Amino acid sequence: MATENKTEQSSSALNIPAFWKAQKLDWRVTVVRTSLERFGYKMVLPYLTLYVTLLGATKTQIGYLTSIGLILSAFIGPIAGQMIDRYGPKRIYIFGISILIGGYLAFASAPIWQVAALGVILHQVGQGISGQGCSTVCGNCLANCDRAKGMLICESLAAGVLGMVGPMISGWVLVNLMNVDGEVTDPNQVRPLFLITLCITVISLLVVIFKLSSVNWGSGNKREKHSVIKDGLAILKADKNCVKWIFIAAVGGMPVALVTPYVSLYAAEARHASARTLAAMGTATAFTSIMFGYFFGILSDRYGRKKMLLTTIIFYLIGLTILITTKRSSPIVVVLLVAVGICQGFQEIGASISGSISFELVPGKVMGRWNGVNRAFTALFSAAVAAVAGYIYDNIGGQWVFIIYIACELLIRIPLLITLPETLHYKVKEEAFAALDK
């Protein structure tokens, strides 16, 4: 009988259309929105930092810009979390996507790097705020036993497919329409990609406006108004695992500031990667999500989140090690850079599994504020890192931004993660969070 139940569960897990139909409409709308956003973002990601440097910015300045955007996100995050718990995620979601649109508009129209700088800042803030709305919907719509599978359907089979197509399209546009032969040398060669991404982001905004409900999982207007600091401290006081998690999440969020902005740039400058190679790296990243994402979700929902998250971290670190040890004179340098792209995909899979763990540490009624606390700590930590990352790249060596991240994973995140309880069947003590209801 037990064998029959296992077989039935396995068949159900692999029946993705049935799983999709069984989920709430709000979650499905969020998957569509995230897929569109990922499609547009992956089109420009391989060239984004390169574009800003071609306009005249230094890597040190890009680090400062990223830092400013993250600091703003850190201050806005807890406020946005309170508003989500009071009014529901839809308003914040729309606000965040609107800021993203402003960021892409600044990129697309930038005549000088200072205008593109505004795009960098708005993009950081918009991604953070819209991500809070997205994660609140995911955290409340998906059941515990389906959470990792659901989040990795979004990551791998929806956003992953479009995320793979995005770099392929952008590479084709650069080579065939903008006549780029070899390395990208002119910002105007990249500019059309931002116009395409701008249009896609506007479509994603319309999807949320017209299809997402106004449901609210928080305490609503009945709750007394507290300061965001008081609410944040109350959450951390309620469970020591929440304290551990903010440090785990802070290191897990470092790639946004310390790794992702510099991977393509380092590949282009230190390894002489062409436009085709950069596009292939982006496509390989999305391919990893498609091939392994949902599979990792099934394993996470069956055997636990921690084991799968640790596995993705190891693969990601292997990829970064390949990047900094590969010689540009190597006859297989292109193959090795594509392997780096493949390993990058495990970071994105791990981010979804990490999100599953985060949602399972607190009750749904405080999800918005908990996401805000996480966003604030992660963004402030990443802002500090971003402020020095560009300087390190310019003055010490590009490889050191990756080495620092690897060290933080090995010395901080992995040891803390090992001490965290497995959350797959973790029982949240609702009474410990009672003060947040008042």
Order of alpha helices (4+ residues) and beta strands (2+ residues): alpha-alpha-alpha-alpha-alpha-alpha-alpha-alpha-alpha-alpha-alpha-alpha-alpha-alpha-alpha-alpha-alpha-alpha-alpha
